[in-house]
Amino acid sequence: MTLTAFISAGACAMATHSALEEAGLDYEMQLIDLKKGEQKTPEYLAINPAGVTPALKTDQGVITQNAAILGWVAATHPDKKLAPVGDAFAMARFDAFNGWLASSLHPAIGKVLFSRPPLEGQAKDDATEQALAKYDLAEQRLVEGPYVFGDDWTLADNYLAVFTRWARQAKLLDADRFPKLNAHLDRVQQRPAMQRMLKAEGLEPVAA
Ligand SMILES: N[C@@H](CCC(=O)N[C@@H](CS)C(=O)NCC(=O)O)C(=O)O
């Protein structure tokens, strides 16, 4: 199987990149620089017409969306125990959590951090409050602890860590308000696959 991962350093594609590392796969990495607009070039739009990263080119074709890529990596490497493959109910919950990250947490924190032009004043305060309410939901209801699904780490943990990392970088992941999410991020950042991913993207774990 020949795999090419289209990744942008420090972006949500860190979830896909770390999944490939967790599975120990051989893949070629193509860096797409979002600041230079490389996601909108005709060459890249031929890979992912939506003009966003990540994308994963496989022998069967291209897969887009972190959540789908994580599910595919886990399903094609069941021996690596990256997700509860084979348990339909547990897989539905894995997909549901990843779907929530993609459709709710990511857009909320993305609006705060990456709006162009940048949000200011009341608009920024409102967007921040709405994003933090979603982190509250993760802290209080969705993340069982120590991992998303209790004692068993899955790829959903690395995907969540993308957004807790962004929040910590922006000084939004308050230690008193989000003790579980802070401990979770510290734990996930220690994974060798996460550290390989960060190094390959020219990044480092973000300290509390
Ligand atoms: N739900 C998608 C989101 C993909 C996405 O929005 N990627 C961002 C980076 S985090 C991107 O490429 N943005 C570039 C743009 O919108 O021009 C996924 O998880 O794959």
The ligand as a Tripos MOL2 file, in Angstrom:
@<TRIPOS>MOLECULE
LIG
   20    19     1     0     0
SMALL
NO_CHARGES

@<TRIPOS>ATOM
      1 N1        -13.4000   18.5970    9.3750 N.3       1 LIG1
      2 C1        -12.1930   18.7050    8.5560 C.3       1 LIG1
      3 C2        -11.6060   20.0890    8.7330 C.3       1 LIG1
      4 C3        -10.4530   20.3560    7.8070 C.3       1 LIG1
      5 C4         -9.9730   21.7950    7.9490 C.2       1 LIG1
      6 O1        -10.7930   22.7270    8.1240 O.2       1 LIG1
      7 N2         -8.6560   21.9770    7.8740 N.am      1 LIG1
      8 C5         -8.1070   23.3080    8.0210 C.3       1 LIG1
      9 C6         -6.8390   23.2750    8.8500 C.3       1 LIG1
     10 S1         -7.1670   22.8640   10.5510 S.3       1 LIG1
     11 C7         -7.7170   23.8650    6.6640 C.2       1 LIG1
     12 O2         -7.1390   23.1780    5.8570 O.2       1 LIG1
     13 N3         -8.0150   25.1480    6.4340 N.am      1 LIG1
     14 C8         -7.6030   25.8230    5.2350 C.3       1 LIG1
     15 C9         -8.6670   26.6970    4.6590 C.2       1 LIG1
     16 O3         -9.7930   26.6810    5.1560 O.co2     1 LIG1
     17 O4         -8.3520   27.3890    3.7020 O.co2     1 LIG1
     18 C10       -11.2390   17.5960    8.9860 C.2       1 LIG1
     19 O5        -11.2030   17.2240   10.1400 O.co2     1 LIG1
     20 O6        -10.5030   17.0710    8.1200 O.co2     1 LIG1
@<TRIPOS>BOND
     1     1     2 1
     2     2     3 1
     3     2    18 1
     4     3     4 1
     5     4     5 1
     6     5     6 2
     7     5     7 1
     8     7     8 1
     9     8     9 1
    10     8    11 1
    11     9    10 1
    12    11    12 2
    13    11    13 1
    14    13    14 1
    15    14    15 1
    16    15    16 2
    17    15    17 1
    18    18    19 2
    19    18    20 1
@<TRIPOS>SUBSTRUCTURE
     1 LIG1         1 GROUP 0 **** ****
